Amino acid sequence: MWNSMTETTEISDGMISWTSLLPWWLVLLWGLLTLFIGILFLTTPGMTTLILITFMGAYWLVGGLFTLGSLAVDKTNMGLKIFLSVVNILAGIIILLYPLYSAVFILSFFAIFIGFWGLFIGAVHLFQAYKTKDGGNGVLGVISMIFGIIILIYPLIAAELIPFIAGVFAIVSGIAAVIAAFQVKKVSALPAN
């Protein structure tokens, strides 16, 4: 009985830090929105990806314009700000003019990046396995390298699967956020010691 009271106190102390950061209803809203986006990714992956890529293009375009506008007030790092502004504005315009091609390009680029990352992580695990004589690291290294090679051989198929994977992750994190919101609400309703 004493252990369960101690665990409850530890959980409550951890949750109290959450309540000081965000109100419970905001965590709930975040979780529901994430859950909704995850469901959209699983039911209409193409359209949802296209819409998110279009929003990203608009965000980059507006961000580039605001960065240029900030030069009127703050001229520090002027060259870097102009460079980033031009890159953001051009990327935003290209994405907004060609959203379908942009979605395919961005997802393919992301898939290729994941493939190379898998090769890199696999090599690190294999090096660690060789250095420490750890078979588990060796197995992880081989699996990561196989995963990376498969993605690099079939980047378009991997790109097609990214929205589904993002949907599953969004649903899981949305459910976790909803559960956390109600835990935060419950803990914040407890009287302070």
Backbone torsions as a table, in degrees:
resi	resn	phi	psi	omega
1	MET	NA	-42.1	-179.8
2	TRP	-62.6	-38.5	179.7
3	ASN	-63.4	-40.7	-179.0
4	SER	-67.0	-34.1	177.7
5	MET	-68.6	-38.3	178.4
6	THR	-65.2	-44.0	179.0
7	GLU	-62.4	-41.5	179.4
8	THR	-61.9	-41.4	179.0
9	THR	-64.0	-42.2	179.4
10	GLU	-64.6	-42.6	178.3
11	ILE	-64.3	-43.4	-179.6
12	SER	-63.0	-41.5	178.7
13	ASP	-61.8	-39.8	178.2
14	GLY	-67.3	-37.7	-179.7
15	MET	-72.6	-29.5	-179.7
16	ILE	-62.6	-34.8	177.1
17	SER	-64.9	-32.0	175.9
18	TRP	-64.5	-44.3	-176.3
19	THR	-66.0	-27.7	178.1
20	SER	-75.8	-21.3	179.5
21	LEU	-86.5	-51.9	-176.0
22	LEU	-136.9	141.7	173.6
23	PRO	-69.1	153.5	-174.3
24	TRP	-60.2	-37.0	-176.9
25	TRP	-68.7	-27.7	177.0
26	LEU	-72.5	-38.8	175.5
27	VAL	-64.2	-40.0	177.4
28	LEU	-63.1	-46.2	179.5
29	LEU	-61.4	-43.4	177.0
30	TRP	-59.5	-45.0	-180.0
31	GLY	-63.7	-43.0	179.7
32	LEU	-66.0	-40.4	177.9
33	LEU	-64.8	-42.7	178.4
34	THR	-64.2	-40.6	176.6
35	LEU	-61.9	-42.7	179.4
36	PHE	-63.0	-44.4	179.4
37	ILE	-65.2	-38.4	177.1
38	GLY	-62.4	-41.6	177.7
39	ILE	-64.8	-40.2	177.1
40	LEU	-62.8	-41.0	178.2
41	PHE	-61.7	-36.6	-178.5
42	LEU	-80.1	-31.7	-176.9
43	THR	-89.5	-38.9	179.2
44	THR	-134.4	71.5	-173.4
45	PRO	-63.0	-40.1	-177.7
46	GLY	-65.8	-49.7	-178.2
47	MET	-65.7	-42.0	179.9
48	THR	-63.8	-43.0	178.1
49	THR	-63.0	-43.4	179.7
50	LEU	-61.5	-42.8	179.7
51	ILE	-65.8	-44.5	179.8
52	LEU	-65.8	-38.0	177.6
53	ILE	-66.0	-38.7	178.0
54	THR	-64.6	-43.2	175.7
55	PHE	-60.6	-39.2	178.4
56	MET	-62.5	-41.6	177.5
57	GLY	-62.4	-43.6	178.1
58	ALA	-64.3	-39.9	178.7
59	TYR	-62.2	-45.4	179.1
60	TRP	-64.0	-41.4	179.7
61	LEU	-62.1	-50.8	-179.8
62	VAL	-65.0	-40.9	177.9
63	GLY	-61.0	-40.3	177.1
64	GLY	-64.7	-41.1	177.8
65	LEU	-64.7	-42.4	178.7
66	PHE	-66.1	-36.8	177.9
67	THR	-64.8	-40.7	175.1
68	LEU	-63.3	-42.7	179.0
69	GLY	-63.6	-30.0	-179.6
70	SER	-67.4	-18.9	178.7
71	LEU	-65.7	-21.9	177.6
72	ALA	-67.6	-27.8	-177.7
73	VAL	-100.4	-42.1	-173.9
74	ASP	-130.2	113.0	-176.4
75	LYS	-96.7	9.0	177.6
76	THR	-69.5	145.3	-178.5
77	ASN	53.7	42.7	-175.0
78	MET	-58.1	-45.5	-178.8
79	GLY	-61.0	-45.0	179.8
80	LEU	-64.7	-42.2	179.7
81	LYS	-64.0	-41.3	178.6
82	ILE	-65.1	-43.7	178.9
83	PHE	-60.1	-50.0	-179.6
84	LEU	-63.6	-37.6	178.6
85	SER	-62.4	-47.3	-179.3
86	VAL	-62.7	-44.3	178.9
87	VAL	-62.1	-46.4	-179.9
88	ASN	-63.7	-43.6	-179.4
89	ILE	-64.5	-46.5	178.9
90	LEU	-63.0	-44.7	178.8
91	ALA	-62.5	-42.8	178.8
92	GLY	-61.6	-44.0	179.8
93	ILE	-65.0	-44.6	-179.9
94	ILE	-61.4	-44.5	179.9
95	ILE	-64.4	-41.9	-179.4
96	LEU	-69.7	-32.0	177.9
97	LEU	-77.7	-35.1	-176.4
98	TYR	-129.6	66.5	-174.9
99	PRO	-64.9	-35.6	-178.7
100	LEU	-68.3	-48.5	178.0
101	TYR	-62.7	-37.6	179.6
102	SER	-64.0	-41.2	179.6
103	ALA	-62.7	-45.2	179.0
104	VAL	-63.8	-44.0	-179.4
105	PHE	-63.7	-47.5	-176.6
106	ILE	-65.1	-43.6	179.2
107	LEU	-66.8	-38.6	178.1
108	SER	-66.0	-43.3	177.5
109	PHE	-60.1	-44.1	179.1
110	PHE	-62.1	-42.1	179.2
111	ALA	-63.6	-42.4	178.8
112	ILE	-64.5	-40.6	176.9
113	PHE	-60.1	-44.4	178.7
114	ILE	-62.2	-39.0	178.3
115	GLY	-61.7	-47.6	177.8
116	PHE	-65.6	-36.2	177.8
117	TRP	-63.3	-40.7	176.8
118	GLY	-60.9	-40.8	176.9
119	LEU	-64.3	-43.6	-179.9
120	PHE	-63.1	-48.6	-179.9
121	ILE	-62.9	-39.9	177.8
122	GLY	-61.6	-42.8	178.5
123	ALA	-63.9	-39.8	178.3
124	VAL	-63.6	-43.7	178.7
125	HIS	-63.9	-41.5	179.0
126	LEU	-65.1	-39.7	177.0
127	PHE	-63.0	-44.8	178.1
128	GLN	-62.8	-40.1	179.4
129	ALA	-63.5	-41.7	178.9
130	TYR	-66.5	-42.9	-176.3
131	LYS	-69.1	-40.4	-174.8
132	THR	-104.3	0.6	-178.2
133	LYS	57.3	43.2	-178.3
134	ASP	-106.2	111.6	-178.6
135	GLY	-65.9	-32.7	179.9
136	GLY	-63.3	-43.3	176.5
137	ASN	-63.6	-35.9	177.9
138	GLY	-63.9	-44.0	178.6
139	VAL	-63.4	-45.2	177.5
140	LEU	-60.3	-38.8	178.9
141	GLY	-63.4	-45.4	179.8
142	VAL	-64.6	-44.7	179.6
143	ILE	-61.7	-44.4	179.8
144	SER	-63.0	-40.2	-179.8
145	MET	-69.4	-39.6	176.6
146	ILE	-62.8	-44.4	177.6
147	PHE	-57.8	-47.1	179.6
148	GLY	-63.1	-42.2	-179.9
149	ILE	-64.8	-43.8	179.2
150	ILE	-60.7	-43.9	179.8
151	ILE	-64.6	-39.8	-179.9
152	LEU	-70.6	-29.3	177.3
153	ILE	-74.7	-37.3	-178.1
154	TYR	-122.0	64.9	-175.6
155	PRO	-68.0	-31.9	-179.2
156	LEU	-70.6	-37.9	176.4
157	ILE	-66.2	-42.0	177.4
158	ALA	-62.4	-39.1	178.8
159	ALA	-64.4	-36.2	177.8
160	GLU	-67.4	-29.3	-178.4
161	LEU	-83.2	-18.0	-176.9
162	ILE	-57.0	-44.7	178.5
163	PRO	-61.5	-36.2	178.5
164	PHE	-66.6	-42.4	178.3
165	ILE	-64.3	-43.0	177.6
166	ALA	-62.3	-37.7	178.3
167	GLY	-63.2	-44.3	178.9
168	VAL	-63.7	-45.5	178.4
169	PHE	-62.0	-40.1	179.9
170	ALA	-65.1	-40.8	179.1
171	ILE	-65.2	-45.1	-179.9
172	VAL	-62.8	-46.3	-179.7
173	SER	-70.5	-30.4	175.5
174	GLY	-65.3	-44.0	177.6
175	ILE	-63.4	-42.6	178.7
176	ALA	-62.0	-39.6	179.9
177	ALA	-68.2	-38.2	177.9
178	VAL	-63.7	-45.0	178.2
179	ILE	-62.0	-44.6	179.4
180	ALA	-62.8	-35.8	179.8
181	ALA	-62.3	-44.1	180.0
182	PHE	-71.1	-30.7	174.5
183	GLN	-67.6	-40.8	177.9
184	VAL	-64.1	-40.8	178.7
185	LYS	-62.3	-43.9	-179.4
186	LYS	-64.2	-43.3	-178.8
187	VAL	-69.6	-38.4	-178.6
188	SER	-70.9	-19.8	177.0
189	ALA	-80.9	-14.4	179.5
190	LEU	-69.3	143.9	177.0
191	PRO	-68.5	145.1	179.2
192	ALA	-72.8	146.5	-178.8
193	ASN	-74.4	NA	NA
